Amino acid sequence: MTDIGHTIDDNNRGIGHNSGTPADMVMAELGEKLVEYHKRRTDLLGAVERCSVTDNDTIGKAGDLIAMIGRLVSVVEARAEEVFEPHVLAVNAGRAARDKWTAELSAGAWSVRAKIDAFRAEQRKKAREQQEEQEAIAAAALAKAREAEAPAAIEPPAPAPTPAAPIKLRAVRGDLGSRVGDRDVSIFTIKDPRKVDIQVLNHPKVQEAMQAACRALDRAGVKIKGVIKETTLATTVRK
């Protein structure tokens, strides 16, 4: 990426210049917009290096330094937006046109996927029915053979049937190289939150979700059992 500070010296051209890439042209105009702030930036960075907080007086000076940096950043961001806005508007218009052009195609692809899913679900259902019918025939034959071999006895109750695993279907390939097949997708259901492993509860993503949920419930005035609310302090600097 071209450095803004060197754009003017190296290229000496503005947005109206016809040479260079669009990125070069934007950088050149941005460099012209920001050149007047280079010295201020250097002065503030020097003040950051020299800053030392040792008492209330230097705390106030440090806060002023933060505020001055914040004001300069706000000014520079505003000037930069003056350069970016025409290009952003053009890019957004192009993206909107692109999205409009492709939206119906994308919706069509999803509708075709839904048709495939529905048909393959029906295939799995039929395959499952055939498998269960074959298992029932085999079980009946085995029971009949046992009856012929030994006198009737009191049999313990049969265990509850376990859920049958989904039947994987043969993958189908299209003439253009596409492949429609099955893949394993893990789905986890928490049966007893009290027995969930601590590694799950302490996972960063779970902690982040729990904090967000607790904050939302707390703002709504809901008392959350089993959760301790603590308040800590963070330093604020107002400009």
C-alpha positions in Angstrom: 0.0 0.0 0.0 1.3 3.4 -0.9 2.3 5.6 2.1 0.1 8.7 2.3 3.0 10.9 3.5 5.0 10.2 0.4 2.3 10.4 -2.1 2.7 14.1 -2.9 6.5 14.1 -3.1 6.7 10.9 -5.1 3.8 11.3 -7.5 2.9 15.0 -7.4 -0.5 14.4 -8.9 -4.1 14.8 -7.8 -7.4 13.2 -8.6 -7.6 14.8 -12.0 -4.4 13.1 -13.2 -5.1 10.4 -15.8 -2.1 8.1 -15.0 -1.9 5.5 -12.3 -4.4 3.0 -10.9 -7.6 4.2 -9.1 -5.9 3.4 -5.8 -3.0 5.7 -6.8 -5.4 8.5 -7.6 -7.2 8.2 -4.3 -3.9 8.1 -2.4 -2.7 11.2 -4.2 -5.9 13.2 -3.4 -5.8 11.9 0.2 -2.2 13.0 0.5 -3.1 16.5 -0.7 -5.9 16.6 1.9 -3.8 15.5 4.8 -0.4 17.2 4.1 -1.3 20.2 6.3 -1.7 17.8 9.3 1.6 16.0 9.0 3.5 18.4 11.4 0.6 18.2 13.9 0.7 14.4 13.8 4.5 14.4 14.3 4.2 16.8 17.3 1.5 14.6 18.9 3.5 11.4 18.5 6.5 13.1 20.0 4.3 14.2 23.0 3.2 10.5 23.3 6.8 9.4 23.6 7.6 12.1 26.2 4.4 11.6 28.2 4.9 10.5 31.8 2.1 10.2 34.4 3.3 10.7 37.9 0.8 13.0 39.7 -2.6 14.7 39.2 -1.1 17.5 37.1 0.4 15.0 34.6 -2.8 13.0 34.6 -4.6 16.2 33.4 -1.9 16.8 30.8 -2.2 13.2 29.6 -5.9 13.5 29.3 -5.5 16.7 27.3 -3.1 14.8 25.0 -5.6 12.0 24.4 -8.2 14.6 23.7 -6.0 16.5 21.2 -5.2 13.2 19.4 -8.9 12.4 19.3 -9.7 15.7 17.7 -7.0 15.4 15.1 -8.1 11.9 14.2 -11.7 13.1 13.9 -10.6 15.9 11.5 -8.5 13.6 9.4 -11.2 11.0 9.2 -13.6 13.7 8.0 -11.2 15.0 5.4 -10.6 11.5 4.2 -14.3 10.8 3.8 -14.4 13.8 1.4 -12.1 11.8 -0.8 -13.7 8.4 -0.3 -17.4 9.4 -0.6 -17.6 9.7 -4.4 -15.8 6.4 -4.8 -17.9 4.7 -2.1 -21.1 5.9 -3.7 -20.0 4.5 -7.1 -18.9 1.2 -5.5 -22.2 0.9 -3.6 -24.2 1.6 -6.7 -22.2 -1.0 -8.6 -22.7 -3.6 -5.8 -26.4 -2.9 -5.7 -26.7 -3.4 -9.4 -24.6 -6.6 -9.1 -26.8 -7.9 -6.2 -30.0 -7.2 -8.2 -28.6 -9.0 -11.2 -27.5 -12.1 -9.2 -30.4 -12.2 -6.6 -32.8 -14.2 -8.8 -30.0 -16.6 -9.8 -29.0 -17.2 -6.2 -32.7 -17.7 -5.2 -33.0 -20.2 -8.1 -30.0 -22.1 -6.9 -31.5 -22.4 -3.4 -34.8 -23.6 -4.8 -33.0 -26.3 -6.8 -31.1 -27.3 -3.6 -34.4 -27.5 -1.8 -35.8 -29.9 -4.5 -32.7 -32.1 -4.2 -33.0 -32.2 -0.4 -36.7 -33.1 -0.6 -36.1 -35.9 -3.2 -33.1 -37.3 -1.2 -35.2 -37.2 2.0 -37.8 -39.3 0.2 -35.0 -41.7 -1.0 -33.7 -42.1 2.6 -37.2 -42.8 3.8 -37.8 -45.5 1.3 -34.3 -47.0 2.0 -35.1 -47.0 5.7 -38.4 -48.7 5.2 -36.8 -51.4 3.0 -34.1 -51.9 5.7 -36.6 -52.2 8.5 -38.7 -54.6 6.4 -35.6 -56.8 5.8 -34.7 -56.6 9.5 -38.2 -57.6 10.5 -38.2 -60.6 8.2 -34.8 -61.7 9.5 -36.0 -61.3 13.1 -39.1 -63.3 12.5 -37.1 -66.1 10.9 -34.7 -66.2 13.8 -37.5 -66.3 16.3 -39.2 -69.1 14.4 -35.9 -71.1 14.3 -35.5 -70.6 18.1 -39.0 -71.9 18.8 -38.3 -75.0 16.8 -35.1 -75.7 18.6 -36.2 -75.3 22.3 -39.3 -75.2 24.4 -40.9 -71.8 25.0 -39.3 -69.9 27.8 -40.0 -66.6 29.4 -38.0 -64.0 27.6 -36.9 -60.7 29.1 -38.5 -57.7 27.7 -36.7 -56.4 24.6 -34.7 -53.3 25.0 -36.1 -50.0 23.7 -35.0 -49.5 20.1 -32.2 -47.1 19.5 -32.8 -44.3 16.9 -31.6 -45.5 13.6 -28.7 -43.6 12.0 -29.5 -41.7 8.8 -28.9 -43.8 5.7 -26.2 -42.3 3.4 -27.1 -42.3 -0.2 -24.8 -42.8 -3.2 -23.3 -39.6 -4.4 -24.5 -38.3 -7.8 -22.3 -36.5 -10.2 -23.5 -34.0 -12.8 -22.2 -33.8 -16.4 -20.3 -30.6 -15.6 -18.5 -32.1 -12.6 -20.9 -31.2 -9.7 -21.2 -33.7 -6.9 -24.4 -34.1 -4.8 -23.7 -36.2 -1.8 -24.1 -36.5 2.0 -21.9 -35.3 4.7 -21.9 -35.8 8.5 -23.2 -32.8 10.5 -22.9 -32.9 14.2 -25.8 -31.6 16.3 -25.4 -31.3 20.0 -28.3 -31.2 22.5 -27.7 -30.3 26.1 -30.0 -32.6 28.1 -28.8 -31.5 31.6 -27.1 -28.1 31.9 -25.9 -29.0 35.4 -23.7 -31.8 34.0 -22.2 -29.9 31.1 -18.4 -30.2 31.2 -16.6 -27.1 32.5 -14.5 -26.9 29.4 -17.7 -26.2 27.4 -18.8 -23.5 29.9 -15.4 -21.9 29.9 -15.0 -21.8 26.1 -14.5 -18.2 24.9 -17.5 -18.4 22.5 -19.8 -19.7 25.3 -18.6 -17.0 27.7 -19.1 -14.3 25.2 -22.7 -15.5 24.5 -23.4 -15.8 28.2 -22.2 -12.3 28.9 -24.3 -10.9 26.1 -27.4 -12.8 27.3 -26.8 -11.7 30.9 -26.4 -8.1 29.9 -29.6 -8.2 27.9 -31.6 -9.8 30.7 -30.1 -7.4 33.3 -31.1 -4.4 31.2 -34.6 -5.8 31.0 -34.7 -6.0 34.8 -34.7 -9.8 35.0 -33.1 -11.3 38.1 -30.7 -14.0 36.9 -30.3 -16.9 39.4 -26.8 -18.4 39.8 -25.0 -15.4 38.3 -23.1 -12.8 40.3 -23.1 -9.2 38.9 -20.0 -7.2 39.5 -19.2 -3.6 38.6 -15.7 -2.5 37.7 -14.3 0.8 36.6 -12.8 1.8 33.3 -10.9 5.1 32.6 -12.8 7.5 30.4 -11.5 10.6 28.6 -14.0 13.1 27.3 -13.0 15.4 24.5 
